Amino acid sequence: MGLKKLILTVVVLAALGAPVAWLVVRRSAPPEVPFARAIRETLVSSLVTNGKVEPLEWVAVRAETEGAVARVVVEKGLPVAPGAVLVELDSSAARGELVAAESRLAEAQARLQVFELGGPAAELAEIDNGLARARLELETARRDLASLGRLAEKNAAARIEVTAAEDRQRQAQAQIRALDNKRAALVSPAGRQAAESRVREAESSVALSRRRIEQTVIRSPIHGVVYLLEARRGSYLRPGDLVAEVGQVDRLRVVVYVDEPELGRIERGMPVSITWDAQPGRRWEGKVEKLPSRIIALGTRQVGEVSCAVANPGRQLPAGANINAEIRTRVVENAVTIPKETLRRQGASTGVFVLSSDRVSWRTLGLGSTSVTRAQVVEGLEEGAAVALPTEIPLRNGDRVRAVFPQQ
């Protein structure tokens, strides 16, 4: 500036007064721009998303028979052992069926017992008495026939008497055969088979009725925690209706929703950290267990469901919770990193404004891994370099600035 211009400027400033003079000087000063330094650190590259908690092993308990819920034994969130009663249905109808079935079984067994004993007791007694008389008559006829035969040989008895004795013997033998046939007819194979069939049918009815009574008592099939309880006292259940869900929640399966473009970063075994908004400050740790086999729509997102196994000590993370997940995809040791918000786009290039003396210069960067807040620089920047943080003031290559370094 020449001497005349300097004198003119001083005169103008004096005329305008001190406040205006300060404003002119202020406008001519370089703008204040915040900067951060590139540092060397271990960078944990991670992917942050959301997901949902499920038990690692769980069973949906469903009603096997219909009936009104008479009693709900458990509460949601309580642990149960295998076989523990969850819900009891009204069993009065099934118990009535059991009484009727047991009555039919007793009647059928009594009928079969008749066959096993040889027939009805009264008829058997009558046949046995008749057989006793017929056998006595046969024995008497045989003795008479023998005696008369000897006498006839000596011509001491008439032939007609011998014939009469032979007739009595034949009649007695015929009566015995008839009574034996009558006894056999009391327990015919066909009749016995019919009686046995009625017993089997009655036994099946009894077993079915008992099974229906058992089905009114709904039990937990596994050891776990009741994390869903649908049954309510007085409600009516039909076969297949959901009663409860029981799961083992010491370890959980977390289904993490990863956007399709990011799926290539995920591998089995990668560490995952889970947080839950209901318990701020708590973290649950696990690993990626299974990669998705298909892409699904989740609102406006196209995602893959990545399955992770997560430890749940204290069982404080409940099944069904909506969670936040951070999958650590890579760890880079001794990396030069900068805050991600310092990165800017110029055309097809990504770079930063670097402080050089009191001016900024554009620097295109080669980037590596990223974390939630920081990016690795693999080319174009050295450790300790100051890079411009976001500001409302638009920056251009070569602009003078007054650098400030906010507390990081």
Kinemage of the C-alpha trace (Angstrom):
@kinemage 1
@onewidth
@group {chain A} dominant
@subgroup {mainchain}
@vectorlist {calphas} color= white
{ca met a 1} P 0.000 0.000 0.000
{ca gly a 2} L 1.359 3.477 -0.967
{ca leu a 3} L 1.738 6.311 1.481
{ca lys a 4} L -1.169 8.277 0.018
{ca lys a 5} L -3.513 5.270 0.251
{ca leu a 6} L -2.465 4.608 3.833
{ca ile a 7} L -3.121 8.228 4.830
{ca leu a 8} L -6.492 8.076 3.045
{ca thr a 9} L -7.437 4.880 4.867
{ca val a 10} L -6.562 6.385 8.245
{ca val a 11} L -8.598 9.504 7.493
{ca val a 12} L -11.617 7.425 6.408
{ca leu a 13} L -11.403 5.237 9.489
{ca ala a 14} L -11.169 8.262 11.724
{ca ala a 15} L -14.221 9.757 10.047
{ca leu a 16} L -16.298 6.579 10.360
{ca gly a 17} L -15.522 6.161 14.025
{ca ala a 18} L -14.018 3.313 16.062
{ca pro a 19} L -16.867 0.687 15.739
{ca val a 20} L -16.920 0.845 11.977
{ca ala a 21} L -13.170 0.853 11.863
{ca trp a 22} L -13.099 -2.361 13.921
{ca leu a 23} L -15.593 -3.963 11.531
{ca val a 24} L -13.488 -3.185 8.480
{ca val a 25} L -10.379 -4.600 10.132
{ca arg a 26} L -12.366 -7.673 11.258
{ca arg a 27} L -13.619 -8.330 7.720
{ca ser a 28} L -10.148 -8.191 6.350
{ca ala a 29} L -8.889 -10.830 8.869
{ca pro a 30} L -8.717 -14.515 7.710
{ca pro a 31} L -11.681 -16.710 8.829
{ca glu a 32} L -11.379 -18.933 11.872
{ca val a 33} L -11.447 -22.631 10.903
{ca pro a 34} L -11.301 -25.637 13.255
{ca phe a 35} L -8.691 -28.315 12.528
{ca ala a 36} L -7.868 -31.820 13.757
{ca arg a 37} L -4.568 -33.665 13.473
{ca ala a 38} L -3.942 -36.983 11.808
{ca ile a 39} L -2.872 -39.461 14.460
{ca arg a 40} L -1.439 -42.966 14.512
{ca glu a 41} L -3.596 -45.516 16.365
{ca thr a 42} L -5.171 -48.945 16.257
{ca leu a 43} L -8.278 -48.546 14.122
{ca val a 44} L -11.212 -50.841 14.712
{ca ser a 45} L -13.262 -50.912 11.541
{ca ser a 46} L -16.871 -51.617 12.383
{ca leu a 47} L -20.332 -51.735 10.922
{ca val a 48} L -23.156 -50.292 13.012
{ca thr a 49} L -26.729 -51.393 12.456
{ca asn a 50} L -29.736 -52.737 14.301
{ca gly a 51} L -31.320 -56.123 14.960
{ca lys a 52} L -33.566 -58.278 17.085
{ca val a 53} L -32.909 -60.764 19.905
{ca glu a 54} L -34.051 -64.398 19.828
{ca pro a 55} L -33.270 -67.327 22.159
{ca leu a 56} L -30.463 -69.513 20.851
{ca glu a 57} L -32.674 -72.554 21.503
{ca trp a 58} L -36.409 -72.189 21.901
{ca val a 59} L -39.652 -74.122 21.603
{ca ala a 60} L -43.133 -72.912 20.753
{ca val a 61} L -45.491 -74.734 23.126
{ca arg a 62} L -48.900 -75.334 21.531
{ca ala a 63} L -52.185 -76.832 22.716
{ca glu a 64} L -52.755 -80.468 21.731
{ca thr a 65} L -56.423 -80.549 22.672
{ca glu a 66} L -59.192 -78.002 22.948
{ca gly a 67} L -60.539 -76.545 26.139
{ca ala a 68} L -60.903 -73.494 28.326
{ca val a 69} L -57.843 -72.362 30.277
{ca ala a 70} L -58.576 -73.224 33.917
{ca arg a 71} L -55.239 -72.130 35.376
{ca val a 72} L -52.059 -70.361 34.257
{ca val a 73} L -49.289 -71.698 36.480
{ca val a 74} L -46.246 -69.686 35.327
{ca glu a 75} L -45.421 -66.055 34.688
{ca lys a 76} L -43.577 -64.487 31.797
{ca gly a 77} L -39.852 -64.224 32.446
{ca leu a 78} L -39.655 -67.067 34.967
{ca pro a 79} L -37.323 -70.057 34.492
{ca val a 80} L -38.905 -73.491 34.089
{ca ala a 81} L -37.590 -77.064 34.164
{ca pro a 82} L -38.444 -79.770 31.611
{ca gly a 83} L -41.922 -81.089 32.401
{ca ala a 84} L -42.908 -78.048 34.473
{ca val a 85} L -46.628 -77.236 34.213
{ca leu a 86} L -47.315 -74.053 32.267
{ca val a 87} L -51.096 -74.090 31.833
{ca glu a 88} L -53.988 -76.360 32.811
{ca leu a 89} L -57.142 -76.694 30.694
{ca asp a 90} L -60.590 -77.718 31.956
{ca ser a 91} L -60.486 -81.539 32.006
{ca ser a 92} L -64.020 -82.336 33.238
{ca ala a 93} L -65.237 -83.608 29.837
{ca ala a 94} L -62.163 -85.804 29.379
{ca arg a 95} L -62.545 -87.224 32.895
{ca gly a 96} L -66.187 -88.097 32.164
{ca glu a 97} L -65.072 -89.901 29.018
{ca leu a 98} L -62.506 -91.800 31.073
{ca val a 99} L -65.121 -93.031 33.583
{ca ala a 100} L -67.335 -94.299 30.736
{ca ala a 101} L -64.380 -95.956 28.980
{ca glu a 102} L -63.238 -97.683 32.187
{ca ser a 103} L -66.771 -99.013 32.698
{ca arg a 104} L -66.835 -100.473 29.189
{ca leu a 105} L -63.410 -102.008 29.781
{ca ala a 106} L -64.520 -103.690 33.016
{ca glu a 107} L -67.560 -105.163 31.243
{ca ala a 108} L -65.459 -106.434 28.324
{ca gln a 109} L -62.872 -107.941 30.685
{ca ala a 110} L -65.653 -109.731 32.604
{ca arg a 111} L -66.945 -111.246 29.367
{ca leu a 112} L -63.471 -112.378 28.398
{ca gln a 113} L -63.029 -113.882 31.870
{ca val a 114} L -66.034 -116.107 31.128
{ca phe a 115} L -64.185 -117.543 28.135
{ca glu a 116} L -61.005 -117.988 30.151
{ca leu a 117} L -62.983 -119.946 32.788
{ca gly a 118} L -64.639 -122.104 30.133
{ca gly a 119} L -68.078 -120.483 30.061
{ca pro a 120} L -70.776 -119.065 32.352
{ca ala a 121} L -70.542 -120.547 35.855
{ca ala a 122} L -74.198 -121.686 36.027
{ca glu a 123} L -74.059 -123.469 32.675
{ca leu a 124} L -70.706 -125.013 33.531
{ca ala a 125} L -72.125 -126.334 36.826
{ca glu a 126} L -75.123 -127.840 35.042
{ca ile a 127} L -72.871 -129.485 32.420
{ca asp a 128} L -70.490 -130.792 35.089
{ca asn a 129} L -73.394 -132.288 37.052
{ca gly a 130} L -74.746 -133.916 33.907
{ca leu a 131} L -71.313 -135.297 33.071
{ca ala a 132} L -70.958 -136.734 36.565
{ca arg a 133} L -74.308 -138.526 36.262
{ca ala a 134} L -73.524 -139.750 32.737
{ca arg a 135} L -70.125 -141.091 33.784
{ca leu a 136} L -71.686 -142.894 36.778
{ca glu a 137} L -74.304 -144.348 34.471
{ca leu a 138} L -71.602 -145.410 32.042
{ca glu a 139} L -69.604 -147.081 34.801
{ca thr a 140} L -72.693 -148.896 36.054
{ca ala a 141} L -73.608 -150.008 32.524
{ca arg a 142} L -70.093 -151.315 31.951
{ca arg a 143} L -70.165 -153.345 35.177
{ca asp a 144} L -73.605 -154.742 34.384
{ca leu a 145} L -72.547 -155.586 30.852
{ca ala a 146} L -69.457 -157.410 32.070
{ca ser a 147} L -71.417 -159.366 34.681
{ca leu a 148} L -74.189 -160.267 32.277
{ca gly a 149} L -71.636 -161.300 29.678
{ca arg a 150} L -70.085 -163.817 32.034
{ca leu a 151} L -73.509 -165.138 33.012
{ca ala a 152} L -74.550 -165.385 29.375
{ca glu a 153} L -71.524 -167.504 28.647
{ca lys a 154} L -72.811 -169.930 31.266
{ca asn a 155} L -76.342 -169.584 29.915
{ca ala a 156} L -77.304 -168.036 33.216
{ca ala a 157} L -78.518 -164.730 31.688
{ca ala a 158} L -80.767 -163.997 28.737
{ca arg a 159} L -79.411 -162.334 25.619
{ca ile a 160} L -81.980 -159.596 25.921
{ca glu a 161} L -80.483 -158.560 29.262
{ca val a 162} L -77.030 -158.280 27.670
{ca thr a 163} L -78.450 -156.153 24.842
{ca ala a 164} L -80.169 -153.858 27.339
{ca ala a 165} L -76.875 -153.377 29.203
{ca glu a 166} L -75.115 -152.540 25.924
{ca asp a 167} L -77.825 -149.950 25.090
{ca arg a 168} L -77.411 -148.280 28.515
{ca gln a 169} L -73.633 -148.082 27.925
{ca arg a 170} L -74.079 -146.491 24.483
{ca gln a 171} L -76.622 -143.999 25.827
{ca ala a 172} L -74.253 -142.970 28.620
{ca gln a 173} L -71.385 -142.534 26.164
{ca ala a 174} L -73.585 -140.469 23.845
{ca gln a 175} L -74.696 -138.250 26.711
{ca ile a 176} L -71.085 -137.648 27.730
{ca arg a 177} L -70.180 -136.659 24.164
{ca ala a 178} L -73.154 -134.324 23.977
{ca leu a 179} L -72.254 -132.612 27.241
{ca asp a 180} L -68.593 -132.259 26.126
{ca asn a 181} L -69.767 -130.653 22.892
{ca lys a 182} L -72.027 -128.341 24.855
{ca arg a 183} L -69.098 -127.261 27.055
{ca ala a 184} L -66.936 -126.622 23.982
{ca ala a 185} L -69.697 -124.531 22.426
{ca leu a 186} L -69.654 -122.200 25.437
{ca val a 187} L -66.128 -121.009 24.519
{ca ser a 188} L -65.972 -121.090 20.742
{ca pro a 189} L -62.875 -119.510 19.063
{ca ala a 190} L -65.050 -116.954 17.290
{ca gly a 191} L -66.723 -115.916 20.530
{ca arg a 192} L -63.397 -115.660 22.324
{ca gln a 193} L -61.950 -113.533 19.518
{ca ala a 194} L -64.960 -111.212 19.701
{ca ala a 195} L -64.520 -110.855 23.474
{ca glu a 196} L -60.792 -110.142 23.111
{ca ser a 197} L -61.549 -107.542 20.421
{ca arg a 198} L -64.019 -105.772 22.739
{ca val a 199} L -61.365 -105.681 25.477
{ca arg a 200} L -58.797 -104.155 23.112
{ca glu a 201} L -61.269 -101.518 21.928
{ca ala a 202} L -62.151 -100.634 25.507
{ca glu a 203} L -58.464 -100.434 26.469
{ca ser a 204} L -57.840 -98.081 23.531
{ca ser a 205} L -60.725 -95.876 24.664
{ca val a 206} L -59.324 -95.751 28.197
{ca ala a 207} L -55.822 -94.897 26.913
{ca leu a 208} L -57.237 -92.186 24.634
{ca ser a 209} L -59.248 -90.647 27.468
{ca arg a 210} L -56.201 -90.660 29.741
{ca arg a 211} L -54.137 -89.082 26.957
{ca arg a 212} L -56.740 -86.330 26.581
{ca ile a 213} L -56.565 -85.667 30.310
{ca glu a 214} L -52.759 -85.496 30.069
{ca gln a 215} L -53.071 -83.058 27.175
{ca thr a 216} L -55.080 -80.665 29.338
{ca val a 217} L -51.924 -80.216 31.429
{ca ile a 218} L -49.526 -78.277 29.169
{ca arg a 219} L -45.876 -78.637 30.186
{ca ser a 220} L -42.542 -77.146 29.176
{ca pro a 221} L -40.580 -79.539 26.936
{ca ile a 222} L -37.178 -77.988 27.782
{ca his a 223} L -35.269 -76.127 30.449
{ca gly a 224} L -35.445 -72.388 29.822
{ca val a 225} L -37.284 -69.155 30.456
{ca val a 226} L -40.888 -68.331 29.525
{ca tyr a 227} L -40.274 -65.298 27.336
{ca leu a 228} L -43.709 -65.281 25.667
{ca leu a 229} L -46.982 -66.286 27.346
{ca glu a 230} L -50.123 -66.147 25.213
{ca ala a 231} L -52.588 -68.189 27.324
{ca arg a 232} L -54.937 -66.317 29.641
{ca arg a 233} L -57.275 -67.757 32.275
{ca gly a 234} L -60.732 -68.260 30.778
{ca ser a 235} L -59.563 -68.123 27.162
{ca tyr a 236} L -60.414 -71.041 24.877
{ca leu a 237} L -57.650 -72.943 23.125
{ca arg a 238} L -57.890 -75.187 20.100
{ca pro a 239} L -55.316 -77.743 18.923
{ca gly a 240} L -52.308 -75.886 17.518
{ca asp a 241} L -52.964 -72.607 19.352
{ca leu a 242} L -49.807 -71.009 20.789
{ca val a 243} L -49.604 -71.268 24.585
{ca ala a 244} L -46.089 -70.017 25.315
{ca glu a 245} L -42.563 -69.820 23.992
{ca val a 246} L -39.782 -71.204 26.163
{ca gly a 247} L -36.130 -70.596 25.369
{ca gln a 248} L -32.664 -70.888 26.787
{ca val a 249} L -31.556 -67.279 27.247
{ca asp a 250} L -28.132 -67.720 28.870
{ca arg a 251} L -26.954 -67.416 25.270
{ca leu a 252} L -28.965 -65.599 22.645
{ca arg a 253} L -29.232 -65.465 18.885
{ca val a 254} L -29.168 -61.895 17.628
{ca val a 255} L -30.407 -61.362 14.088
{ca val a 256} L -28.523 -58.318 12.775
{ca tyr a 257} L -29.837 -56.485 9.702
{ca val a 258} L -26.918 -55.619 7.375
{ca asp a 259} L -27.542 -53.516 4.281
{ca glu a 260} L -26.836 -55.375 1.060
{ca pro a 261} L -23.777 -53.300 -0.028
{ca glu a 262} L -22.101 -53.939 3.345
{ca leu a 263} L -22.533 -57.725 3.386
{ca gly a 264} L -19.195 -58.285 1.666
{ca arg a 265} L -17.457 -56.969 4.792
{ca ile a 266} L -18.993 -59.606 7.079
{ca glu a 267} L -17.373 -62.965 7.829
{ca arg a 268} L -18.116 -65.749 10.270
{ca gly a 269} L -16.362 -65.392 13.615
{ca met a 270} L -16.217 -61.591 13.575
{ca pro a 271} L -16.791 -60.032 17.029
{ca val a 272} L -20.076 -58.238 17.640
{ca ser a 273} L -21.127 -55.900 20.448
{ca ile a 274} L -24.776 -55.427 21.361
{ca thr a 275} L -26.356 -52.482 23.169
{ca trp a 276} L -29.953 -52.032 24.260
{ca asp a 277} L -31.538 -48.606 24.722
{ca ala a 278} L -33.408 -49.826 27.804
{ca gln a 279} L -30.072 -50.406 29.600
{ca pro a 280} L -27.684 -47.657 28.483
{ca gly a 281} L -24.051 -48.374 29.252
{ca arg a 282} L -24.429 -52.173 29.117
{ca arg a 283} L -22.802 -54.219 26.351
{ca trp a 284} L -23.207 -57.856 25.361
{ca glu a 285} L -20.464 -59.591 23.386
{ca gly a 286} L -20.679 -62.348 20.807
{ca lys a 287} L -19.597 -63.511 17.360
{ca val a 288} L -21.044 -63.758 13.861
{ca glu a 289} L -22.284 -67.319 13.493
{ca lys a 290} L -24.141 -67.495 10.193
{ca leu a 291} L -24.276 -65.374 7.048
{ca pro a 292} L -27.555 -64.707 5.223
{ca ser a 293} L -28.723 -66.968 2.429
{ca arg a 294} L -31.020 -64.364 0.888
{ca ile a 295} L -31.789 -60.656 0.789
{ca ile a 296} L -35.087 -59.405 2.234
{ca ala a 297} L -36.910 -56.084 2.292
{ca leu a 298} L -36.910 -54.274 5.647
{ca gly a 299} L -38.904 -51.110 5.204
{ca thr a 300} L -37.021 -49.141 2.562
{ca arg a 301} L -33.841 -51.194 3.109
{ca gln a 302} L -32.590 -54.326 1.353
{ca val a 303} L -30.820 -56.328 4.036
{ca gly a 304} L -29.347 -59.699 4.877
{ca glu a 305} L -30.073 -61.270 8.256
{ca val a 306} L -26.717 -62.028 9.890
{ca ser a 307} L -27.069 -64.472 12.805
{ca cys a 308} L -24.845 -63.874 15.853
{ca ala a 309} L -24.450 -65.895 19.063
{ca val a 310} L -24.251 -63.608 22.103
{ca ala a 311} L -23.606 -64.415 25.765
{ca asn a 312} L -26.301 -63.160 28.146
{ca pro a 313} L -24.955 -63.386 31.717
{ca gly a 314} L -27.619 -62.521 34.244
{ca arg a 315} L -30.309 -62.989 31.564
{ca gln a 316} L -30.807 -59.216 31.465
{ca leu a 317} L -31.177 -58.976 27.693
{ca pro a 318} L -34.684 -60.272 26.938
{ca ala a 319} L -35.707 -62.218 23.869
{ca gly a 320} L -37.639 -60.033 21.467
{ca ala a 321} L -35.666 -56.871 22.296
{ca asn a 322} L -34.773 -54.466 19.472
{ca ile a 323} L -31.048 -53.796 19.782
{ca asn a 324} L -28.133 -51.866 18.292
{ca ala a 325} L -25.239 -53.902 16.927
{ca glu a 326} L -21.641 -53.122 16.088
{ca ile a 327} L -19.765 -55.758 14.090
{ca arg a 328} L -15.983 -55.322 14.205
{ca thr a 329} L -15.049 -56.148 10.625
{ca arg a 330} L -11.311 -55.378 10.803
{ca val a 331} L -8.583 -54.223 13.194
{ca val a 332} L -5.722 -52.169 11.663
{ca glu a 333} L -2.662 -51.676 13.852
{ca asn a 334} L -0.531 -48.499 13.640
{ca ala a 335} L -2.884 -46.776 11.208
{ca val a 336} L -2.820 -43.041 10.343
{ca thr a 337} L -6.402 -41.878 10.970
{ca ile a 338} L -8.460 -38.702 10.712
{ca pro a 339} L -12.035 -37.868 11.755
{ca lys a 340} L -14.504 -38.993 9.099
{ca glu a 341} L -16.184 -35.568 9.106
{ca thr a 342} L -13.019 -33.972 7.669
{ca leu a 343} L -13.474 -35.865 4.395
{ca arg a 344} L -14.858 -33.859 1.477
{ca arg a 345} L -15.764 -34.572 -2.111
{ca gln a 346} L -14.478 -32.680 -5.123
{ca gly a 347} L -15.795 -34.241 -8.280
{ca ala a 348} L -14.814 -37.893 -8.243
{ca ser a 349} L -12.098 -37.388 -5.628
{ca thr a 350} L -12.214 -37.700 -1.856
{ca gly a 351} L -9.806 -35.629 0.160
{ca val a 352} L -9.215 -32.980 2.838
{ca phe a 353} L -8.049 -29.414 3.223
{ca val a 354} L -4.611 -29.530 4.873
{ca leu a 355} L -3.190 -26.609 6.854
{ca ser a 356} L 0.104 -25.285 5.493
{ca ser a 357} L 1.306 -22.215 7.415
{ca asp a 358} L -1.800 -19.962 7.367
{ca arg a 359} L -3.356 -21.377 4.201
{ca val a 360} L -5.265 -24.516 3.239
{ca ser a 361} L -4.452 -26.762 0.328
{ca trp a 362} L -6.567 -29.526 -1.190
{ca arg a 363} L -5.174 -33.018 -0.807
{ca thr a 364} L -6.646 -36.104 -2.494
{ca leu a 365} L -6.420 -39.142 -0.202
{ca gly a 366} L -6.258 -42.897 -0.499
{ca leu a 367} L -8.463 -44.401 2.202
{ca gly a 368} L -8.498 -47.787 3.895
{ca ser a 369} L -10.659 -49.092 6.693
{ca thr a 370} L -13.151 -46.969 8.634
{ca ser a 371} L -14.739 -47.051 12.050
{ca val a 372} L -17.877 -45.261 13.158
{ca thr a 373} L -15.990 -41.968 13.597
{ca arg a 374} L -12.578 -42.314 11.944
{ca ala a 375} L -11.045 -43.215 8.587
{ca gln a 376} L -7.666 -44.752 7.791
{ca val a 377} L -5.436 -42.805 5.381
{ca val a 378} L -3.188 -45.073 3.336
{ca glu a 379} L -1.942 -42.430 0.886
{ca gly a 380} L -1.671 -38.632 0.715
{ca leu a 381} L -1.291 -37.620 4.373
{ca glu a 382} L 1.321 -37.963 7.087
{ca glu a 383} L 0.944 -38.322 10.824
{ca gly a 384} L 0.497 -34.967 12.590
{ca ala a 385} L -0.955 -33.125 9.562
{ca ala a 386} L -3.782 -30.714 10.390
{ca val a 387} L -6.979 -31.219 8.401
{ca ala a 388} L -9.952 -28.891 8.347
{ca leu a 389} L -13.085 -29.876 10.226
{ca pro a 390} L -16.541 -28.969 8.862
{ca thr a 391} L -17.324 -25.231 8.938
{ca glu a 392} L -20.003 -22.936 7.559
{ca ile a 393} L -17.309 -21.072 5.638
{ca pro a 394} L -16.707 -22.543 2.172
{ca leu a 395} L -13.036 -23.337 1.647
{ca arg a 396} L -11.007 -23.191 -1.539
{ca asn a 397} L -7.518 -24.270 -2.315
{ca gly a 398} L -5.074 -21.580 -1.153
{ca asp a 399} L -7.469 -19.719 1.213
{ca arg a 400} L -5.879 -18.003 4.206
{ca val a 401} L -7.331 -19.186 7.544
{ca arg a 402} L -6.823 -18.761 11.234
{ca ala a 403} L -6.506 -22.294 12.559
{ca val a 404} L -8.030 -23.363 15.871
{ca phe a 405} L -7.798 -26.830 17.387
{ca pro a 406} L -10.919 -27.738 19.411
{ca gln a 407} L -10.505 -30.119 22.329
{ca gln a 408} L -10.793 -33.605 20.854
